């Protein structure tokens, strides 16, 4: 890090080097939603390091509402796979013609291959933080959990590991198999492991499902 002199009597945070800034941007650009994993297990120390990175995320009122559930039992994982298969079949039926065929050709989950499954929940009734900042916007609790997930995702990519977010599931039917308290709101079911290969572009983009818009199309001024 380079040093910077305080100006006007106010200490300013010293910026990171330009080389680090470039690497950080590259990390953002190369973060992938991965569905193709090697079956090799992740070292326990690496998993805990990623969870520690997630746990450093900012949270409204310092509430730290994230709850991490490592899904390891065969019964629990089987319930998740069954839920995915039902939800995926229903989603496929919503498309027609070429789009339906394209959907069926997509690999949308690495549930069977990924060595680590992680459910991330939001404690919606936590006393921590004493309600600061969420009286008018209670959704900021969930927003805080999303920050933790992004921390974990980027830390994983930086270490050469991969994360995939499985959104094609029925959270309600999985609450009992996963033993979730009623105040824990489902946020994300993640697969974690070593990627089969490195990709420069999102798989959905490569498959022709969708393409990125440039910043100019989503930036507005009022």
Residue frames as qw, qx, qy, qz and C-alpha x, y, z in Angstrom:
[[0.000, 0.886, 0.463, 0.000, 0.00, 0.00, 0.00],
 [0.383, 0.428, -0.035, 0.818, 1.16, 3.51, -0.71],
 [0.257, -0.487, -0.505, 0.665, 1.08, 6.23, 1.89],
 [0.071, 0.679, 0.380, 0.624, -0.94, 9.40, 1.67],
 [0.183, 0.023, -0.419, 0.889, -0.68, 12.51, 3.76],
 [0.002, 0.671, 0.685, -0.283, -3.76, 13.69, 5.66],
 [0.127, 0.352, 0.271, 0.887, -5.40, 16.75, 4.13],
 [0.358, -0.544, -0.142, -0.745, -7.30, 19.37, 6.06],
 [0.297, -0.380, 0.653, -0.584, -6.63, 17.59, 9.33],
 [0.877, 0.025, 0.208, -0.432, -8.68, 14.53, 8.29],
 [0.368, -0.332, 0.845, 0.201, -7.00, 11.15, 7.95],
 [0.732, 0.393, -0.217, -0.513, -7.67, 9.50, 4.60],
 [0.905, -0.087, 0.416, 0.024, -7.46, 5.80, 3.89],
 [0.113, -0.570, 0.648, 0.493, -4.33, 5.01, 1.93],
 [0.807, 0.390, -0.122, -0.425, -5.18, 3.55, -1.50],
 [0.847, -0.109, 0.481, 0.200, -3.97, 0.16, -2.63],
 [0.241, -0.402, 0.562, 0.682, -1.47, 0.04, -5.47],
 [0.560, 0.435, -0.250, -0.660, -2.60, 0.30, -9.07],
 [0.312, 0.233, -0.905, -0.170, -1.42, -3.28, -9.61],
 [0.110, 0.179, 0.887, -0.411, -3.69, -4.49, -6.80],
 [0.453, 0.433, 0.227, -0.745, -6.61, -2.46, -8.16],
 [0.496, 0.386, -0.577, -0.522, -6.14, -4.07, -11.58],
 [0.202, 0.071, -0.975, 0.063, -6.02, -7.53, -10.04],
 [0.261, 0.271, 0.683, -0.626, -9.14, -6.80, -7.99],
 [0.548, 0.437, -0.084, -0.709, -11.04, -5.73, -11.11],
 [0.420, 0.292, -0.809, -0.290, -9.83, -8.88, -12.85],
 [0.035, 0.065, 0.933, -0.351, -11.13, -10.93, -9.92],
 [0.456, 0.386, 0.370, -0.712, -14.57, -9.30, -10.29],
 [0.545, 0.463, -0.382, -0.586, -14.57, -9.99, -14.02],
 [0.410, 0.256, -0.868, -0.118, -13.53, -13.64, -13.67],
 [0.384, -0.021, 0.740, -0.551, -15.98, -14.55, -10.92],
 [0.409, 0.007, -0.729, -0.549, -18.12, -17.33, -12.37],
 [0.752, -0.116, 0.343, -0.550, -21.33, -19.11, -11.39],
 [0.171, 0.388, -0.888, -0.179, -19.92, -22.63, -11.74],
 [0.866, -0.026, 0.102, -0.488, -21.93, -25.80, -12.36],
 [0.902, 0.276, -0.323, 0.072, -19.12, -28.19, -13.39],
 [0.402, -0.764, 0.463, -0.201, -17.01, -29.35, -10.45],
 [0.474, 0.306, -0.813, 0.142, -14.31, -31.88, -9.81],
 [0.778, -0.473, -0.357, -0.209, -15.27, -34.35, -7.09],
 [0.564, 0.147, -0.519, 0.625, -12.04, -33.81, -5.13],
 [0.424, -0.764, -0.456, 0.169, -12.80, -32.67, -1.57],
 [0.110, 0.834, -0.143, 0.521, -11.97, -29.18, -0.40],
 [0.468, 0.058, -0.633, 0.614, -9.52, -28.95, 2.51],
 [0.359, -0.731, -0.565, 0.132, -11.33, -28.12, 5.73],
 [0.374, -0.476, -0.090, 0.791, -8.98, -25.23, 6.40],
 [0.088, 0.104, 0.452, 0.882, -9.90, -23.70, 3.03],
 [0.254, -0.612, -0.674, -0.327, -13.63, -23.99, 3.72],
 [0.422, -0.707, -0.403, 0.399, -13.26, -22.30, 7.10],
 [0.316, -0.253, 0.141, 0.903, -11.13, -19.55, 5.53],
 [0.049, -0.347, -0.568, -0.745, -13.90, -18.83, 3.01],
 [0.379, -0.703, -0.597, -0.075, -16.51, -18.72, 5.77],
 [0.432, -0.542, -0.203, 0.692, -14.31, -16.34, 7.73],
 [0.164, 0.020, 0.345, 0.924, -14.13, -14.11, 4.65],
 [0.231, -0.554, -0.633, -0.489, -17.92, -14.19, 4.38],
 [0.483, -0.662, -0.513, 0.256, -18.20, -13.37, 8.08],
 [0.355, -0.300, -0.051, 0.884, -16.27, -10.11, 7.60],
 [0.107, 0.523, 0.551, 0.641, -19.04, -8.67, 5.38],
 [0.131, -0.110, 0.225, -0.959, -20.77, -5.41, 6.32],
 [0.206, -0.478, -0.849, -0.090, -24.21, -5.72, 7.89],
 [0.225, -0.668, -0.198, -0.682, -26.97, -3.30, 8.80],
 [0.564, -0.705, 0.130, -0.411, -26.59, -2.22, 12.43],
 [0.091, 0.476, -0.855, 0.184, -23.77, -4.78, 12.82],
 [0.815, -0.109, 0.208, -0.530, -26.52, -7.40, 12.98],
 [0.021, 0.374, -0.915, -0.150, -24.53, -10.18, 11.23],
 [0.752, 0.076, 0.275, -0.593, -27.78, -11.93, 10.23],
 [0.625, 0.379, -0.631, -0.261, -26.15, -14.61, 8.07],
 [0.747, -0.293, 0.555, -0.221, -26.46, -18.25, 9.12],
 [0.389, 0.499, -0.717, -0.290, -24.33, -20.84, 7.32],
 [0.859, -0.097, 0.411, -0.289, -25.55, -24.45, 7.10],
 [0.107, 0.461, -0.830, -0.296, -23.14, -27.04, 5.73],
 [0.880, 0.105, 0.091, -0.455, -25.33, -29.71, 4.14],
 [0.031, 0.540, -0.839, -0.061, -23.40, -32.97, 4.46],
 [0.565, 0.000, 0.786, -0.251, -25.76, -35.89, 5.14],
 [0.088, 0.058, 0.851, 0.515, -26.79, -38.16, 2.29],
 [0.076, 0.620, 0.774, -0.099, -30.47, -37.76, 3.21],
 [0.026, 0.783, 0.161, -0.601, -30.36, -33.97, 3.18],
 [0.036, -0.430, 0.556, 0.710, -28.49, -33.83, -0.12],
 [0.122, 0.249, 0.910, 0.308, -30.87, -36.35, -1.70],
 [0.103, 0.745, 0.583, -0.307, -33.81, -34.13, -0.71],
 [0.011, 0.711, -0.162, -0.684, -32.12, -31.15, -2.36],
 [0.089, -0.178, 0.788, 0.582, -31.41, -33.07, -5.57],
 [0.126, 0.473, 0.868, 0.079, -35.02, -34.29, -5.72],
 [0.076, 0.801, 0.333, -0.492, -36.31, -30.75, -5.22],
 [0.031, -0.548, 0.438, 0.712, -34.05, -29.48, -7.99],
 [0.126, 0.061, 0.885, 0.444, -35.22, -32.15, -10.42],
 [0.123, 0.665, 0.728, -0.110, -38.89, -31.34, -9.80],
 [0.025, 0.824, 0.106, -0.556, -38.36, -27.58, -10.04],
 [0.130, -0.417, 0.600, 0.671, -36.19, -27.92, -13.13],
 [0.183, 0.310, 0.879, 0.312, -38.80, -30.02, -14.94],
 [0.090, 0.806, 0.530, -0.248, -41.46, -27.41, -14.13],
 [0.069, -0.739, 0.184, 0.644, -39.19, -24.58, -15.33],
 [0.227, -0.136, 0.770, 0.581, -38.44, -26.40, -18.57],
 [0.205, 0.544, 0.806, 0.110, -42.16, -26.70, -19.34],
 [0.049, 0.822, 0.256, -0.506, -42.47, -22.90, -19.29],
 [0.002, -0.576, 0.476, 0.665, -40.39, -22.56, -22.49],
 [0.798, 0.456, 0.357, -0.168, -41.23, -23.54, -26.05],
 [0.702, 0.705, -0.066, 0.070, -39.49, -24.39, -29.32],
 [0.645, 0.486, -0.367, 0.462, -35.78, -23.52, -29.60],
 [0.184, -0.646, 0.419, -0.611, -35.67, -21.83, -26.19],
 [0.878, -0.320, 0.183, -0.306, -37.03, -24.99, -24.55],
 [0.939, 0.216, -0.149, 0.221, -34.40, -27.12, -26.26],
 [0.331, 0.630, -0.386, 0.586, -31.68, -24.69, -25.27],
 [0.519, -0.593, 0.331, -0.519, -32.89, -24.77, -21.66],
 [0.978, -0.157, 0.078, -0.116, -32.82, -28.57, -21.57],
 [0.810, 0.381, -0.227, 0.383, -29.24, -28.55, -22.84],
 [0.022, -0.766, 0.362, -0.531, -28.04, -26.24, -20.07],
 [0.637, -0.180, -0.650, 0.373, -26.28, -27.65, -17.01],
 [0.235, -0.747, -0.069, -0.618, -27.86, -25.68, -14.19],
 [0.653, -0.666, 0.250, -0.258, -26.52, -27.40, -11.09],
 [0.476, 0.447, -0.736, 0.179, -23.48, -29.28, -9.82],
 [0.681, -0.491, 0.236, -0.490, -25.32, -30.85, -6.91],
 [0.998, -0.061, -0.015, -0.008, -24.06, -34.38, -7.51],
 [0.756, 0.389, -0.227, 0.474, -20.43, -33.46, -8.19],
 [0.002, 0.758, -0.286, 0.586, -19.65, -30.58, -5.82],
 [0.547, -0.034, -0.739, 0.393, -17.95, -31.81, -2.64],
 [0.121, -0.238, -0.532, 0.804, -19.38, -29.01, -0.48],
 [0.137, -0.655, -0.575, -0.470, -22.99, -27.81, -0.18],
 [0.200, -0.174, -0.430, 0.863, -23.69, -24.62, 1.77],
 [0.098, -0.757, -0.581, -0.282, -27.08, -23.14, 2.56],
 [0.213, 0.042, -0.244, 0.945, -26.98, -19.46, 3.52],
 [0.210, -0.712, -0.660, -0.113, -29.93, -18.10, 5.51],
 [0.019, 0.467, -0.134, 0.874, -30.95, -14.78, 7.02],
 [0.254, -0.396, -0.755, 0.457, -31.99, -14.59, 10.66],
 [0.046, -0.590, -0.385, -0.708, -35.00, -12.29, 10.29],
 [0.535, -0.770, -0.237, -0.255, -35.62, -11.90, 14.04],
 [0.691, 0.027, -0.376, 0.617, -32.11, -11.39, 15.35],
 [0.350, -0.896, -0.225, 0.156, -31.74, -9.10, 18.36],
 [0.607, -0.261, 0.171, 0.730, -28.16, -8.28, 17.37],
 [0.235, 0.285, 0.330, 0.869, -27.87, -4.74, 16.10],
 [0.015, 0.460, 0.561, -0.688, -30.91, -3.60, 18.14],
 [0.384, 0.729, 0.564, -0.048, -32.88, -2.84, 14.99],
 [0.109, -0.707, 0.176, 0.676, -30.54, -0.04, 13.87],
 [0.063, 0.411, -0.581, -0.700, -31.00, 0.82, 10.20],
 [0.088, -0.116, -0.920, -0.365, -33.70, -1.69, 9.41],
 [0.227, 0.431, 0.630, -0.605, -36.85, -0.15, 10.92],
 [0.461, 0.613, 0.001, -0.641, -37.76, 1.51, 7.63],
 [0.624, 0.498, -0.527, -0.290, -35.99, -0.97, 5.34],
 [0.791, -0.341, 0.478, -0.170, -36.17, -4.44, 6.88],
 [0.907, 0.419, -0.002, 0.048, -34.87, -5.89, 3.63],
 [0.185, 0.822, -0.505, 0.188, -31.42, -4.61, 4.56],
 [0.692, -0.402, 0.586, -0.129, -31.02, -7.74, 6.71],
 [0.883, 0.297, 0.351, 0.097, -31.18, -9.89, 3.59],
 [0.448, 0.862, -0.184, 0.148, -29.00, -7.37, 1.76],
 [0.311, -0.751, 0.571, -0.113, -26.36, -7.91, 4.43],
 [0.823, -0.093, 0.560, 0.015, -26.44, -11.66, 3.80],
 [0.746, 0.643, 0.127, 0.117, -25.93, -11.05, 0.09],
 [0.095, 0.892, -0.424, 0.126, -22.80, -9.07, 0.93],
 [0.593, -0.471, 0.650, -0.063, -21.50, -12.08, 2.86],
 [0.863, 0.289, 0.411, 0.050, -22.18, -14.37, -0.09],
 [0.524, 0.833, -0.119, 0.134, -20.30, -12.06, -2.44],
 [0.240, -0.780, 0.571, -0.091, -17.35, -12.04, -0.03],
 [0.756, -0.171, 0.631, -0.009, -17.30, -15.84, -0.02],
 [0.787, 0.562, 0.252, 0.037, -17.65, -16.02, -3.80],
 [0.345, 0.884, -0.287, 0.134, -14.76, -13.66, -4.51],
 [0.398, -0.649, 0.640, -0.102, -12.53, -15.22, -1.86],
 [0.856, 0.072, 0.512, -0.011, -13.24, -18.61, -3.39],
 [0.697, 0.705, 0.052, 0.117, -12.30, -17.43, -6.87],
 [0.038, 0.889, -0.439, 0.123, -9.12, -15.82, -5.57],
 [0.524, -0.458, 0.714, -0.080, -8.06, -19.20, -4.12],
 [0.199, 0.275, -0.839, -0.426, -8.80, -21.10, -7.33],
 [0.178, 0.271, 0.921, -0.218, -12.02, -22.61, -6.02],
 [0.196, -0.211, -0.521, -0.803, -15.52, -22.18, -7.41],
 [0.262, 0.276, 0.663, -0.645, -19.07, -21.49, -6.25],
 [0.165, -0.249, -0.689, -0.660, -22.40, -22.13, -7.96],
 [0.342, 0.078, 0.434, -0.830, -25.73, -20.69, -6.78],
 [0.060, -0.262, -0.927, -0.263, -28.66, -23.10, -7.19],
 [0.301, 0.083, 0.188, -0.931, -31.87, -21.10, -7.53],
 [0.635, -0.025, -0.524, -0.568, -34.03, -23.84, -9.07],
 [0.263, -0.085, -0.889, 0.366, -35.26, -25.29, -5.78],
 [0.457, -0.653, -0.386, -0.464, -38.37, -25.16, -3.58],
 [0.105, 0.414, -0.594, 0.682, -37.16, -23.67, -0.27],
 [0.634, -0.316, 0.221, -0.670, -40.38, -24.43, 1.59],
 [0.963, -0.019, -0.200, -0.180, -40.31, -28.17, 0.90],
 [0.701, 0.299, -0.485, 0.429, -36.68, -28.27, 2.05],
 [0.250, -0.680, 0.325, -0.608, -37.13, -26.49, 5.37],
 [0.864, -0.380, 0.193, -0.267, -37.95, -29.68, 7.25],
 [0.950, 0.165, -0.116, 0.239, -35.29, -31.92, 5.64],
 [0.491, 0.490, -0.290, 0.660, -32.67, -29.27, 6.41],
 [0.533, -0.511, -0.541, 0.403, -33.96, -28.54, 9.92],
 [0.206, 0.354, 0.005, 0.912, -34.37, -24.78, 9.51],
 [0.057, -0.454, -0.596, 0.660, -35.88, -22.67, 12.32],
 [0.262, 0.777, 0.565, 0.085, -38.90, -20.59, 11.19],
 [0.064, -0.943, 0.000, 0.326, -37.01, -17.30, 11.65],
 [0.404, -0.386, 0.585, 0.588, -34.28, -18.37, 9.21],
 [0.606, 0.685, 0.087, -0.394, -35.13, -17.06, 5.75],
 [0.809, 0.134, 0.427, 0.380, -33.70, -19.00, 2.81],
 [0.098, 0.846, -0.209, -0.481, -31.28, -16.87, 0.77],
 [0.498, 0.632, -0.541, -0.246, -28.93, -19.10, -1.24],
 [0.931, -0.158, 0.326, 0.038, -28.02, -22.72, -1.78],
 [0.218, 0.824, -0.493, -0.172, -24.40, -22.90, -2.91],
 [0.980, 0.061, 0.029, 0.188, -22.27, -25.66, -4.38],
 [0.102, -0.896, 0.425, 0.072, -18.55, -25.32, -3.73],
 [0.916, -0.078, 0.323, 0.225, -15.53, -27.14, -5.09],
 [0.310, -0.427, 0.515, 0.675, -12.70, -27.13, -7.60],
 [0.608, 0.586, -0.004, -0.535, -13.87, -26.13, -11.10],
 [0.875, 0.212, 0.393, 0.188, -13.47, -28.58, -13.97],
 [0.564, 0.315, 0.237, 0.725, -12.04, -25.76, -16.07],
 [0.129, -0.486, -0.156, 0.850, -11.48, -22.03, -16.00],
 [0.324, 0.673, 0.591, 0.304, -13.91, -19.92, -18.04],
 [0.234, -0.010, 0.032, 0.972, -13.42, -16.36, -19.27],
 [0.370, -0.170, -0.225, -0.885, -17.16, -15.82, -19.87],
 [0.584, -0.035, 0.559, -0.588, -20.33, -16.91, -18.07],
 [0.268, 0.048, 0.941, 0.201, -21.54, -20.32, -19.25],
 [0.376, 0.661, 0.589, -0.275, -25.01, -18.93, -20.02],
 [0.225, 0.806, -0.203, -0.508, -23.41, -16.38, -22.33],
 [0.098, -0.390, 0.838, 0.369, -21.28, -19.02, -24.04],
 [0.302, 0.266, 0.915, 0.008, -24.36, -21.23, -24.53],
 [0.038, -0.245, -0.491, -0.835, -26.27, -18.36, -26.14],
 [0.193, -0.608, -0.752, 0.168, -28.90, -18.03, -23.41],
 [0.071, -0.971, -0.216, 0.076, -28.27, -14.32, -22.79],
 [0.600, 0.365, -0.077, 0.708, -25.67, -11.60, -23.36],
 [0.366, -0.505, -0.338, 0.705, -24.39, -8.85, -21.13],
 [0.189, 0.924, 0.267, 0.197, -25.55, -5.27, -21.60],
 [0.470, 0.332, -0.217, 0.789, -23.01, -2.47, -21.58],
 [0.245, -0.379, -0.506, 0.735, -22.95, -0.07, -18.64],
 [0.082, 0.029, -0.178, -0.980, -24.40, 2.70, -20.81],
 [0.425, -0.313, -0.656, -0.539, -27.74, 0.85, -21.03],
 [0.578, -0.539, -0.606, 0.093, -28.23, 0.62, -17.28],
 [0.377, -0.246, -0.270, 0.851, -26.79, 3.96, -16.11],
 [0.003, -0.793, -0.490, -0.362, -29.22, 6.86, -15.58],
 [0.246, -0.001, -0.279, 0.928, -29.08, 10.41, -14.30],
 [0.155, -0.766, -0.612, -0.120, -31.92, 12.27, -12.58]]
